C-alpha cells in the first residue's frame, strides 16, 4: 500500500514563510521525480505487453457484414431483445419519409 501521509484533503492554507532553508523545495522535487519514475515504469510495463503491429494485412480477412451486430453483441445486446434498462421486446425502427418543398407540417397527401 502506498504512503498517503503527503496527501491532504479539504481546504489547505499555504504559508508564505520560506524558512530560508529550501528543504521544502528539495522534498517537492524528490516527490515529483518519484511520481515521474512511477509513471515511466508503468509505461514500460504496458509497452512490454503491447502486441506487435501486423499492419493493415491483419484486417483483410475480417468480414464487414454484421459488424454493428458484433459490436453491440460485445456490449451484451442480443437480436430480438430490446435496449435500455427495462428492455422487454425489440424496438421497431421508426421510418421517416422525406418531405418535398411544398409539404409542411400537417400536410396530408390525397
C-alpha positions as CSV (number, residue, x, y, z in Angstrom):
1,X,0.0,0.0,0.0
2,X,1.2,3.5,-0.9
3,X,2.2,6.0,1.7
4,X,-0.6,8.6,1.9
5,X,0.9,10.8,4.5
6,X,1.7,13.6,2.0
7,X,-1.9,13.9,0.7
8,X,-4.2,16.3,2.4
9,X,-7.9,16.8,2.0
10,X,-10.2,19.8,2.3
11,X,-9.2,23.4,2.3
12,X,-5.5,23.9,2.5
13,X,-3.9,27.2,3.5
14,X,-0.5,27.8,2.2
15,X,2.1,29.5,4.4
16,X,4.1,32.4,2.8
17,X,7.0,31.5,5.0
18,X,10.0,30.1,3.1
19,X,12.2,29.4,6.1
20,X,15.3,30.2,4.1
21,X,16.5,26.6,4.0
22,X,14.9,25.4,0.7
23,X,14.5,21.9,2.2
24,X,10.8,22.0,1.2
25,X,11.7,22.6,-2.4
26,X,14.1,19.6,-2.3
27,X,11.3,17.4,-0.9
28,X,8.9,18.6,-3.6
29,X,11.5,17.9,-6.3
30,X,12.0,14.4,-4.9
31,X,8.2,13.7,-4.8
32,X,7.9,15.0,-8.4
33,X,10.8,12.7,-9.5
34,X,9.3,9.8,-7.6
35,X,5.9,10.3,-9.4
36,X,7.7,10.7,-12.8
37,X,9.6,7.5,-12.2
38,X,6.4,5.6,-11.3
39,X,4.7,6.8,-14.5
40,X,7.7,5.8,-16.6
41,X,7.8,2.3,-15.0
42,X,4.0,1.9,-15.7
43,X,4.6,3.0,-19.3
44,X,7.5,0.5,-19.7
45,X,5.4,-2.3,-18.2
46,X,2.5,-1.5,-20.6
47,X,4.8,-1.2,-23.7
48,X,6.4,-4.6,-23.0
49,X,3.0,-6.3,-23.1
50,X,1.7,-4.4,-26.1
51,X,1.1,-6.8,-29.1
52,X,3.2,-6.4,-32.3
53,X,1.6,-4.3,-35.0
54,X,0.7,-6.5,-38.0
55,X,-0.3,-3.6,-40.2
56,X,-3.5,-3.4,-42.3
57,X,-2.9,-7.0,-43.6
58,X,-4.3,-8.5,-40.4
59,X,-7.7,-6.8,-41.1
60,X,-8.1,-8.1,-44.6
61,X,-9.9,-11.3,-43.5
62,X,-12.3,-9.5,-41.2
63,X,-15.9,-9.6,-42.7
64,X,-17.8,-6.3,-42.7
65,X,-21.2,-7.9,-42.8
66,X,-22.8,-7.9,-39.3
67,X,-20.1,-5.6,-37.9
68,X,-22.6,-3.5,-36.0
69,X,-24.4,-6.5,-34.5
70,X,-21.0,-7.9,-33.5
71,X,-20.0,-4.6,-31.7
72,X,-23.4,-4.4,-29.9
73,X,-23.1,-8.1,-29.0
74,X,-19.8,-7.2,-27.3
75,X,-21.9,-4.9,-25.1
76,X,-24.4,-7.6,-24.2
77,X,-27.1,-7.0,-26.8
78,X,-28.9,-9.9,-28.5
79,X,-31.1,-9.9,-31.5
80,X,-34.8,-9.8,-30.6
81,X,-34.1,-8.2,-27.3
82,X,-34.7,-4.5,-26.6
83,X,-32.3,-1.9,-25.5
84,X,-32.0,0.1,-22.3
85,X,-32.5,-0.7,-18.6
86,X,-36.0,-2.2,-18.8
87,X,-35.8,-3.9,-22.2
88,X,-38.7,-6.3,-22.7
89,X,-39.0,-6.5,-26.5
90,X,-37.3,-5.5,-29.7
91,X,-37.7,-1.9,-30.6
92,X,-39.2,-1.2,-34.0
93,X,-37.3,1.3,-36.2
94,X,-39.3,4.4,-37.0
95,X,-39.3,5.1,-40.7
96,X,-39.4,8.7,-41.8
97,X,-40.5,9.9,-45.2
98,X,-38.8,12.9,-46.7
99,X,-40.9,16.0,-47.3
100,X,-40.8,17.8,-50.6
101,X,-40.6,21.6,-50.8
102,X,-44.4,22.2,-50.8
103,X,-45.2,19.9,-47.9
104,X,-45.3,21.5,-44.5
105,X,-46.3,20.4,-41.0
106,X,-49.8,18.9,-41.0
107,X,-49.8,18.1,-44.8
108,X,-51.9,15.1,-45.7
109,X,-51.5,13.6,-49.1
110,X,-54.6,12.6,-51.1
